[in-house]
Amino acid sequence: MIITDIDFAEMYRRHMRQSDRPPKPASAWDARAKRLGIQESDTRYTDEFVRRMNLSGAKTLLDVGCGAGTIALRAAHQMDHVIGLDYSPGMLERMRERAAFQGLANVTTCLRSWDDPWDDIPVCDIVVASRSSMVPDMEFILEKMTRQARVRCYMTHLADGHFGDAEIARLLGRKKRAFPDYLYIINLLHRMGVYPTLDYIALPGRLAETRSADEFLEKVSGTFGELTDSERERVQHWYQADPARAQAGGGPMRWAFIGWDVR
Ligand SMILES: C[S@@+](CC[C@H](N)C(=O)[O-])C[C@H]1O[C@@H](n2cnc3c(N)ncnc32)[C@H](O)[C@@H]1O
């Protein structure tokens, strides 16, 4: 077998079906939106994303799965017009509130999903999908993004296939099957005749920045669910063995940052 024999589109779909987590409905994101404030959050991630984008020659931007407007609102300061697209009405409401709070008048929102028709959405110079590509069919969304862009596309996708720290997951014996990672995307774009650029955004993970074993245990149960007594003991042991490593939260959360020009 050689690499051209592999059907990456079908392989991705199969891998996604085998992942443990069922697809999240929009209502789950509405609930998350309620917990977001008016101020921009996650600024380190946004800084890293935005500084990797080349906005030259671009006046319009479409942010797909925009959440509360993480990327679109930052870019809005340099664009004539930005559109945030999301299937969660709660997230779009939060985006409009944040736009008003920042005095931005060039922002519109669009309640739509990846799967809905986009015929009435204008083609934009830049199309981005930040942390919003956990979909059943990757080939479909890569083609859709590329058709919707005039100049360039950017996206971030899980680099290692896990949200929680892999070492802690192993320690707890949680055998979560990894999600499909960015390598599918690189191969799919290559098949589309596209030459993507690849970089990584590595930031402290969800378990980082604790000052005590108790705080760490609280974060671990927030990520992995309620812990049994023996699990708590194992985590405590792991924490005490190397508190500096534990306070850093184990390994970083790594996002693959992928960009491509549209011809
Ligand atoms: C992890 S959040 C990322 C939000 C933002 N892009 C960021 O990086 O902070 C994922 C977002 O994708 C949206 N989303 C998930 N599946 C979607 C779908 N099928 N169609 C449209 N939006 C979707 C969710 O509502 C949520 O706002």
Ligand as a Chemical Component Dictionary entry (heavy atoms), coordinates in Angstrom:
data_LIG
# 
_chem_comp.id                   LIG 
_chem_comp.type                 NON-POLYMER 
_chem_comp.pdbx_formal_charge   0 
_chem_comp.three_letter_code    LIG 
# 
loop_
_chem_comp_atom.comp_id 
_chem_comp_atom.atom_id 
_chem_comp_atom.alt_atom_id 
_chem_comp_atom.type_symbol 
_chem_comp_atom.charge 
_chem_comp_atom.model_Cartn_x 
_chem_comp_atom.model_Cartn_y 
_chem_comp_atom.model_Cartn_z 
_chem_comp_atom.pdbx_ordinal 
LIG C1  C1  C 0  -14.711 25.403 21.264 1  
LIG S1  S1  S 1  -15.855 26.594 20.682 2  
LIG C2  C2  C 0  -14.751 27.684 19.782 3  
LIG C3  C3  C 0  -15.248 29.086 19.743 4  
LIG C4  C4  C 0  -14.276 30.068 19.111 5  
LIG N1  N1  N 0  -14.112 29.808 17.696 6  
LIG C5  C5  C 0  -12.951 30.016 19.853 7  
LIG O1  O1  O 0  -11.956 29.566 19.309 8  
LIG O2  O2  O -1 -12.948 30.462 21.010 9  
LIG C6  C6  C 0  -16.704 25.769 19.366 10 
LIG C7  C7  C 0  -17.785 26.618 18.720 11 
LIG O3  O3  O 0  -18.219 25.965 17.540 12 
LIG C8  C8  C 0  -19.619 26.024 17.480 13 
LIG N2  N2  N 0  -20.071 24.875 16.697 14 
LIG C9  C9  C 0  -19.919 23.564 17.013 15 
LIG N3  N3  N 0  -20.467 22.792 16.053 16 
LIG C10 C10 C 0  -20.976 23.638 15.131 17 
LIG C11 C11 C 0  -21.692 23.440 13.920 18 
LIG N4  N4  N 0  -21.974 22.219 13.462 19 
LIG N5  N5  N 0  -22.061 24.523 13.200 20 
LIG C12 C12 C 0  -21.769 25.768 13.659 21 
LIG N6  N6  N 0  -21.115 26.017 14.810 22 
LIG C13 C13 C 0  -20.724 24.964 15.534 23 
LIG C14 C14 C 0  -20.075 25.995 18.928 24 
LIG O4  O4  O 0  -21.368 26.540 19.087 25 
LIG C15 C15 C 0  -19.002 26.814 19.605 26 
LIG O5  O5  O 0  -19.345 28.173 19.652 27 
# 
loop_
_chem_comp_bond.comp_id 
_chem_comp_bond.atom_id_1 
_chem_comp_bond.atom_id_2 
_chem_comp_bond.value_order 
_chem_comp_bond.pdbx_ordinal 
LIG C1  S1  SING 1  
LIG S1  C2  SING 2  
LIG S1  C6  SING 3  
LIG C2  C3  SING 4  
LIG C3  C4  SING 5  
LIG C4  N1  SING 6  
LIG C4  C5  SING 7  
LIG C5  O1  DOUB 8  
LIG C5  O2  SING 9  
LIG C6  C7  SING 10 
LIG C7  O3  SING 11 
LIG C7  C15 SING 12 
LIG O3  C8  SING 13 
LIG C8  N2  SING 14 
LIG C8  C14 SING 15 
LIG N2  C9  SING 16 
LIG N2  C13 SING 17 
LIG C9  N3  DOUB 18 
LIG N3  C10 SING 19 
LIG C10 C11 SING 20 
LIG C10 C13 DOUB 21 
LIG C11 N4  SING 22 
LIG C11 N5  DOUB 23 
LIG N5  C12 SING 24 
LIG C12 N6  DOUB 25 
LIG N6  C13 SING 26 
LIG C14 O4  SING 27 
LIG C14 C15 SING 28 
LIG C15 O5  SING 29 
# 
